[in-house]
């Protein structure tokens, strides 16, 4: 779709909302928003904004992989045109002047899509589904922590102070009073989300001190990934305005449970709307079992997309402080000890909840990876193992316990690379290897505490 075709609709929306400034947004591999800010008139009349494609090989620290890791890379840093998605146009409700924030797709000047863009990777997977007459539906659940402001990274994080002037000192799962401690923050957050048309469903207090979860309504994967990205920005901004931090780190505090991003997934017929995971008898269909079979076979290799950082694997460790984070790829009915939970539901709502991803992961890549694994299972008619009855903890972990081995598994999985794109997969591996090396250049407080004077 050309910019000229989109301009009338954007013009009308800009006029209705008195927009004077535009933030052109793109998410990098980590999920960090990159882009340009410009006056609304220039945005509408001056052509498409451009960025170098090197933003997709930038690490979370702002560095880049070593040359030997990106031999496939074009060192010229090609320009990309940013093309607005008319379904991803939002207000910036906290801005003093009327401002729009717009999520963009990326295209090279030749017209071809940028295959390194996480949003494109998700669309690539969805195109494979569409070619089979399948339409995935997802519903994300995102956990996060509110913490006291912390400007010195050497000091551990602490829960924030609530309305009562007290700090949470114990876990308050599902407590309404614990949520009410932060009512002023959440009321403003909901006002911002409403102004942006973010379709939040519920808010609950989770297991950790200061840990919450928001659930989104089910819908199109690209739209929901957009909304998760926007929600993270909204929450961080709101928390700052109330003297706190909001963090989506997978494991921000050593003695508290980690934060997840659960993805409920189902499959419908795009014409009839029928749930293809349910058979005519109302029981789970063959596609349902093959989808789970694909998740079981390929999710261990896809784990770096669901657990992308060194910190991610602290959440997946089986310990007294890990909470209910799964460490396996078993499945079961209404069983929270498995990585693939099937909630009790009517046939029309039959779905699989992938519980492996951390809140720190890029939502486009989490959805792309999970759907890619399920797609390979349905295509190859991979049979799922029998459902787990009772606790799955005793079965041991079927997942890598560190990002190094996880990256090795992704590198060896040619089937996933074929679905996600080889150039994207190679770029992702290079970026994550560079981040892993950077992590090992930092000496931790644990090493200074226990090794400095003892070894």
C-alpha positions in Angstrom: 0.0 0.0 0.0 1.5 3.4 -1.0 1.7 6.4 1.3 -0.5 8.4 -1.1 -3.4 5.9 -0.6 -3.1 6.1 3.2 -2.8 10.0 3.4 -6.5 10.8 3.1 -7.4 8.6 6.1 -4.5 9.8 8.1 -5.3 13.4 7.2 -8.8 13.0 8.5 -7.6 11.3 11.7 -4.9 14.0 12.2 -7.4 16.8 11.7 -10.0 15.2 14.1 -7.4 14.9 16.8 -5.5 18.2 16.1 -2.3 16.2 15.6 0.8 18.5 15.5 3.6 15.9 15.9 4.2 12.3 14.8 6.3 9.5 16.3 7.2 6.9 13.6 7.8 3.6 15.4 9.5 0.3 14.5 10.5 -2.4 17.0 14.0 -3.9 16.9 14.8 -7.5 17.7 14.6 -6.8 21.4 11.3 -5.0 21.2 12.8 -1.6 21.8 11.0 1.1 19.8 13.1 2.9 17.2 12.0 5.6 14.8 11.8 9.3 14.1 9.8 12.3 15.4 8.6 14.9 13.0 5.9 17.6 12.5 2.6 16.3 11.4 2.5 18.4 8.2 6.0 17.1 7.1 5.0 13.5 7.9 1.9 13.8 5.7 3.4 15.7 2.8 7.1 15.0 2.9 7.2 11.3 2.0 8.0 8.3 4.1 10.5 8.4 6.9 13.6 6.3 6.5 15.9 4.3 8.8 19.0 2.2 8.2 18.3 -1.6 8.3 21.2 -1.9 10.8 18.7 -1.2 13.6 17.8 -4.9 13.3 21.3 -6.1 14.2 21.8 -3.8 17.1 22.1 -5.4 20.5 20.3 -4.4 23.7 23.4 -2.6 24.8 23.5 -0.5 21.6 26.4 -2.5 20.2 26.7 -4.8 17.1 27.9 -8.3 16.5 31.5 -9.0 15.5 32.2 -9.0 11.8 32.7 -12.8 11.7 29.2 -13.3 13.0 27.5 -11.2 10.3 29.4 -12.4 7.2 26.0 -12.5 5.4 25.3 -8.8 6.3 25.4 -6.0 3.7 27.8 -3.5 5.3 26.3 -0.6 3.3 23.4 -0.3 5.8 20.6 -0.1 3.3 17.9 2.5 3.8 14.4 1.3 4.7 11.2 3.2 4.0 8.7 3.2 6.9 5.2 2.6 5.7 2.4 3.3 8.3 -0.1 0.7 9.2 -3.5 2.4 9.3 -4.6 -0.1 12.0 -1.7 0.8 14.3 -2.3 4.6 14.7 -2.5 5.7 18.3 -2.6 8.9 20.3 0.2 9.8 22.8 -2.2 10.6 25.6 0.4 12.0 28.0 2.0 14.4 25.5 1.4 18.2 26.0 0.8 18.8 22.3 -1.5 16.4 20.3 0.8 13.7 19.1 0.4 10.5 17.1 2.4 7.4 17.5 2.3 5.0 14.5 3.7 1.6 14.1 5.3 1.1 10.7 6.3 -1.8 8.4 9.7 -1.6 6.8 10.5 -1.9 3.1 13.7 -1.5 1.1 13.7 1.2 -1.6 13.3 -1.7 -4.1 9.9 -2.4 -2.6 10.7 -5.7 -1.0 9.8 -6.1 2.7 12.7 -6.1 5.2 13.0 -9.7 6.3 14.7 -8.8 9.5 11.8 -6.8 10.9 10.0 -8.8 13.8 6.7 -7.5 12.5 7.4 -8.9 9.1 8.5 -12.3 10.5 5.1 -12.6 12.2 3.3 -11.6 9.0 5.4 -14.2 7.1 4.2 -16.9 9.4 0.6 -15.7 9.1 0.8 -15.8 5.3 1.7 -19.5 5.5 -1.4 -20.1 7.6 -3.6 -18.1 5.2 -2.3 -20.2 2.3 -3.8 -23.3 4.1 -7.1 -21.6 4.9 -6.2 -21.2 8.5 -6.6 -18.1 10.7 -4.7 -18.0 14.1 -6.3 -16.2 17.0 -4.3 -15.3 20.0 -4.8 -13.7 23.5 -1.7 -12.5 25.4 -1.3 -12.3 29.2 1.5 -10.1 30.3 3.0 -10.0 33.8 5.1 -7.1 35.1 6.5 -5.7 38.4 6.1 -2.2 39.9 9.3 -1.4 41.8 10.8 1.5 43.6 12.9 3.8 41.4 16.5 2.5 41.3 19.2 4.6 39.7 22.1 2.5 40.7 22.2 -0.9 38.9 24.4 -2.4 41.6 21.5 -2.3 44.1 18.7 -5.0 44.0 15.2 -3.9 43.2 12.5 -3.5 45.8 8.7 -3.4 45.8 7.2 0.1 45.7 5.4 2.0 48.4 1.6 1.9 48.0 -1.2 4.3 49.1 -0.9 3.1 52.7 2.7 4.1 52.8 3.8 0.5 53.3 5.8 -1.8 51.1 4.6 -5.2 50.1 6.5 -7.9 52.1 4.6 -11.0 51.1 3.0 -12.5 48.1 -0.6 -11.4 47.5 -1.9 -13.6 44.6 -5.3 -12.3 43.3 -5.6 -9.8 46.2 -7.9 -6.9 45.3 -6.6 -4.8 48.2 -3.0 -5.3 46.9 -4.1 -3.9 43.5 -5.9 -1.1 45.1 -2.7 0.0 46.8 -1.8 1.4 43.3 -5.2 2.6 42.3 -4.0 6.1 41.2 -1.5 4.6 38.9 -3.8 2.0 37.4 -6.7 4.5 36.9 -4.4 6.7 34.9 -3.0 3.7 33.0 -6.6 2.7 32.0 -7.4 6.2 30.9 -4.3 6.2 28.6 -5.2 2.7 27.3 -8.8 3.8 26.6 -7.5 6.9 24.7 -5.3 4.6 22.6 -8.1 1.9 22.1 -6.0 -0.8 23.7 -8.3 -3.7 24.4 -7.4 -4.8 27.9 -9.5 -7.4 29.6 -8.5 -7.9 33.2 -5.9 -6.8 35.7 -4.9 -9.0 38.6 -2.2 -9.2 41.3 0.2 -12.0 40.6 2.4 -14.1 42.9 5.3 -11.7 43.5 5.4 -8.6 45.7 4.4 -5.7 43.4 3.8 -8.1 40.5 0.7 -7.7 38.3 -0.8 -9.2 35.2 -3.0 -7.8 32.4 -4.9 -9.9 30.0 -5.8 -8.8 26.5 -8.9 -9.8 24.5 -8.4 -12.4 21.8 -7.9 -11.4 18.2 -5.5 -11.0 15.3 -1.8 -11.8 16.2 -0.3 -8.7 14.6 -2.9 -6.4 16.2 -2.3 -8.0 19.6 1.5 -7.8 19.3 1.1 -4.1 18.5 -1.0 -3.7 21.5 1.5 -5.4 23.8 4.2 -3.2 22.5 2.1 -0.1 23.1 1.0 -1.3 26.5 4.5 -1.7 27.7 5.2 1.9 26.7 2.0 3.2 28.4 2.8 1.4 31.6 6.4 2.5 31.9 5.3 6.1 31.3 2.5 5.9 33.8 4.7 4.3 36.5 7.3 7.1 36.1 4.6 9.7 36.6 3.8 8.0 39.9 7.4 7.8 41.1 7.9 4.1 40.3 9.4 1.9 37.6 7.5 -0.7 35.7 9.7 -3.6 34.5 9.1 -6.5 32.2 12.3 -8.2 33.0 11.8 -12.0 33.2 13.3 -12.2 36.7 13.9 -8.8 38.2 14.2 -9.9 41.9 16.0 -13.0 43.1 13.5 -14.0 45.7 10.4 -13.3 43.7 8.7 -15.3 40.8 9.5 -14.3 37.3 7.2 -12.5 34.8 5.7 -14.3 31.8 3.9 -13.6 28.6 1.4 -16.4 28.1 -0.1 -16.7 24.7 -3.5 -18.4 24.2 -3.7 -19.8 20.7 -6.6 -21.2 18.6 -7.3 -21.7 14.9 -10.4 -20.7 13.1 -11.9 -21.1 9.6 -11.7 -17.5 8.1 -15.0 -18.0 6.3 -17.2 -19.7 8.9 -15.4 -18.6 12.0 -15.5 -22.2 13.3 -12.8 -23.2 15.7 -10.6 -25.8 13.9 -9.2 -27.1 17.1 -12.6 -28.7 17.9 -14.1 -31.6 16.0 -17.7 -32.1 15.1 -18.2 -34.1 18.3 -16.8 -31.1 20.3 -13.6 -33.0 21.2 -10.1 -31.7 20.3 -9.5 -32.2 16.6 -6.5 -33.8 14.8 -5.2 -30.3 14.0 -5.3 -29.5 17.7 -3.1 -32.6 18.5 -0.8 -32.0 15.6 -0.4 -28.3 16.7 0.6 -29.4 20.1 2.9 -32.1 18.6 4.7 -29.3 16.7 5.1 -27.2 19.8 6.6 -30.1 21.7 9.1 -30.9 19.0 10.2 -27.4 18.0 9.8 -25.1 21.0 13.1 -26.3 22.6 14.8 -24.9 19.4 12.6 -21.8 19.3 13.3 -21.0 23.0 15.7 -18.1 22.3 12.8 -16.2 20.8 10.7 -16.8 23.9 13.5 -16.4 26.4 15.8 -14.0 24.6 18.1 -12.7 27.4 20.5 -14.1 30.0 18.1 -13.1 32.7 15.2 -15.0 31.0 16.7 -18.3 32.1 16.6 -17.3 35.8 12.8 -17.4 35.4 12.9 -20.9 34.0 15.1 -22.4 36.7 13.2 -24.8 38.9 13.6 -23.3 42.4 11.7 -22.2 45.4 11.4 -18.7 43.9 10.5 -19.6 40.3 6.8 -19.5 41.0 4.7 -21.4 38.4 7.1 -20.9 35.4 7.1 -24.2 33.5 10.3 -26.0 32.6 9.0 -28.5 30.1 7.0 -28.9 26.9 4.4 -31.3 28.2 0.7 -30.5 27.8 -2.3 -31.2 29.9 -5.9 -30.1 30.6 -6.1 -27.3 33.1 -2.6 -28.0 34.4 -0.3 -25.1 35.3 2.8 -27.3 35.8 3.0 -27.9 32.0 4.4 -25.6 29.4 1.3 -26.1 27.2 -1.9 -25.8 29.2 -5.3 -26.4 27.7 -7.9 -24.5 29.7 -11.3 -26.0 30.3 -13.7 -24.4 27.8 -16.5 -24.8 25.4 -15.6 -26.4 22.0 -15.8 -23.0 20.3 -13.1 -21.7 22.7 -10.7 -24.7 22.5 -7.2 -23.3 22.7 -3.6 -24.0 23.8 -1.9 -21.7 26.3 1.9 -21.5 25.6 3.3 -20.6 29.1 7.0 -20.6 28.2 7.6 -17.0 27.1 8.9 -14.4 29.4 7.5 -10.8 29.6 10.9 -9.6 28.4 10.4 -11.2 24.9 9.5 -9.4 21.7 5.8 -10.2 21.3 6.0 -10.3 17.5 8.7 -13.0 17.7 7.0 -14.9 20.5 3.8 -15.2 18.5 5.7 -16.0 15.3 7.8 -18.7 16.9 4.9 -20.4 18.7 2.7 -20.3 15.6 5.6 -21.5 13.4 6.1 -24.6 15.7 2.4 -25.4 15.6 2.3 -24.9 11.8 5.2 -27.4 11.4 3.3 -29.9 13.6 0.1 -29.6 11.6 2.0 -29.8 8.3 4.0 -32.8 9.3 1.1 -34.4 11.2 3.3 -34.7 14.3 1.5 -36.6 17.1 1.4 -35.0 20.5 2.6 -37.1 23.5 -0.2 -38.2 25.9 -1.4 -35.3 28.2 0.3 -35.0 31.6 -2.0 -35.8 34.5 -0.8 -34.4 37.8 2.5 -32.5 38.4 5.0 -32.2 35.5 7.8 -30.9 37.7 9.1 -34.4 38.5 9.6 -35.1 34.8 12.5 -32.7 34.7 13.3 -29.9 32.3 13.1 -30.5 28.6 14.5 -27.0 27.9 17.9 -25.5 27.8 18.9 -23.9 31.1 21.0 -21.1 29.6 20.9 -19.0 26.4 24.1 -20.4 25.0 22.8 -24.0 24.6 19.4 -22.6 23.5 21.1 -20.6 20.7 22.9 -23.8 19.6 19.6 -25.6 19.3 18.1 -22.8 17.2 21.1 -22.7 14.9 20.7 -26.4 14.2 17.0 -26.3 13.5 16.7 -25.7 9.7 13.0 -26.3 9.7 12.4 -23.2 11.9 14.8 -21.1 9.9 12.9 -22.0 6.8 9.7 -20.7 8.3 11.0 -17.6 10.0 13.6 -16.8 7.3 17.2 -17.8 7.2 18.6 -14.2 7.1 16.4 -13.2 10.1 17.5 -16.3 12.0 21.2 -15.7 11.3 20.9 -12.1 12.3 19.1 -13.0 15.5 21.7 -15.6 16.4 24.5 -13.1 15.8 22.8 -10.4 18.0 22.2 -12.8 20.9 25.7 -14.2 20.7 27.1 -10.7 20.9 24.9 -9.9 24.0 26.0 -13.1 25.6 29.6 -12.2 25.2 29.0 -8.7 26.6 27.3 -10.2 29.7 30.4 -12.2 30.5 32.6 -9.1 30.4 30.7 -7.9 33.6 31.9 -9.1 37.0 28.9 -9.6 39.2 28.5 -8.8 42.9 28.2 -12.5 43.6 31.7 -13.1 42.3 33.1 -10.2 44.4 31.2 -11.4 47.5 32.2 -15.1 47.3 35.4 -15.2 45.3 37.4 -12.0 46.0 39.0 -13.1 49.2 38.3 -16.9 49.2 39.9 -18.4 46.1 
